[in-house]
Amino acid sequence: MPSVSDELLELCERMPAFPASVQQVISLTSDINSSPKELVKVIDHDPVLTMKILKVANSAYFGLSRQIVSINHAVVYLGLNTVKHVALAIAAIGSLPKDNDAGFDMDDFLLHSLTTAVITRSLARIMKVPEVDAANFFVAGLLHDIGQVVFAQFKPVEFKKALQQCRDHGVSLHEMEADFCGHDHSELGAVLCETWSFPEPLVSAIRMHHLPGTGRDATPVRKCLFVANLLAARVHQPTNAPPCLDEDDLPPWVFRTFGNDFDSIIDSLSGLKTDLQQATSLLQVGKGAL
Amino acid sequence: MKVRFWGVRGSIASPGPHSIRYGGNTTCIEVTTDAGHTIIFDAGTGIRPLGLELMERGQTQCAVCISHTHWDHIQGLPFFVPLFVPQSKIDFFGAFDPVYQKDLQSILAQQMEYCYFPVRELELKANIEYHTLHEGARIEYGDAVISNVLMNHPVLTYGYRVDCNGKSVFFSGDHEPHHNIYESDDTFYGEYESLIQDKVGDICTIAKDVDLFIVDAQYTEPELVHKRGWGHGSFASGLAMARRAAAKNVVFTHHDPTRTDDQLDRIAEKLKAQLRANDPSIQIAYEGLEIEVG
């Protein structure tokens, strides 16, 4: 697979965030009395804002003594005002257009990303991951498909063909992306995260999110993200990329770790529906879908 | 190692009858190492008289560690005479600005642009070097080692530690105690609290066992409640941090511009009366205060 070009990486630096969050960042940052946690909530539900703030926080310019893995973490380390101004600078770039030449449904993408994020974090609890680390799991879910937005924005013609093939022939999107765009979205997302010095477990979880593996040596975040991606498609079937793995195709570690079958895993995730409603209402996506 | 305070005021210089004894210049602290090297914390208006004294002493070299680039910490620089003298060798240390995406040199040069000052940074005669610091840097300067840690302020701010022959001093720069943005019944409260504890732990590790702990105490505790997010600490929060770092002596600085000399006297008395056994000794900074460290 060819390496991701520098040009594409540079384009990603200038990628705008989603319209609803851009609007909310502008409004919250104009109000001196707005609540800090509201701003954090908006940022950490937008994959582009999250990715870019983690990029700044992990930048070699500071060489922080710890790698920054969530927006709360960035706020504690860089300070609320710095995060606020970085978010405002990103918002000032503009917002992702509702429609794109690839015919890629952005609302659907966002809904799937948020659903996966919420489920990845819930699965972390099943794996008894300490609460303070569960935030990284949310970020992994939120960013796992970020490569798709990059393709939609910057390689729309090729991506459109990949999407079309996927819909017409029921083949997996990531294989079609590799054919038409040169690499698939999981590799592209991982390369972005790697280039911007995100923590290694997050990078490899994103890179491997379509590969079940044997479960041996897999980090908890990789296991949770892999399963969450499939469960999210069960909760809300994405139109952009139908899932290509059934329960029968999965290795035993999945059910050994999380539950007997998909439905029982979903049922066991307490508060899932409320968490999903909160997450999606914030960015005004998925109305009536849940 | 010797420490001298040239500016102890926060926010803005505040000369006048109310600040005659403690002083009205903004932050500038001079550290003289055992071998006579000069390390300066911040370049508020207090750096102007320090510059004149350095010229008199014939001290042509110094390091200037900028905690952050808010005005009260850099505003004295255009009047720092050693910058205009070709024999000077001045090393600046500070952070990269993540919002403006600019390094220290660009930001400091900006305050000397045409509309702010008649001489441009380019025209300065001294041999100047700018060093953008990563957190956790370790810089050897003469017989001292300078290290740094990120503090909590509305702009990126480094606290600095200087070690010299087993003696040490820590300067917090401007710092507000971290505040949990979530309510105690919120899902994320615990996660955020734990991140705060890690961060405060990092700061106290850098400041561990210092002989002299110089800390931002712009506010009293009741004032701090109304100034949340302004980026400053209180006498109580400064003392708490010094206790956690097991510092031996504490000096409170960055006094609010409205704080009068008499108020500072009363605060000092009250604080001393409240000290516990094994607490560090405490003092309130005033212009001209000199401390022999160690």
Interface residues (C-beta under 8 A of the other chain):
Chain A: S35 P36 K37 V40 V56 S59 A60 Y61 F62 G63 L64 S65 R66 N72 H73 V75 V76 Y77 L78 G79 L80 N81 T82 H85 V86 A89 E131 V132 A134 A135
Chain B: A95 F96 P98 V99 T132 H134 E135 G136 A137 V149 L150 N152 H153 P154 V155 L156 T157 H178 I181 Y182 D186 F188 G190 E191 Y192 S194 L195 I196 D198 K199 D202 G229 G231
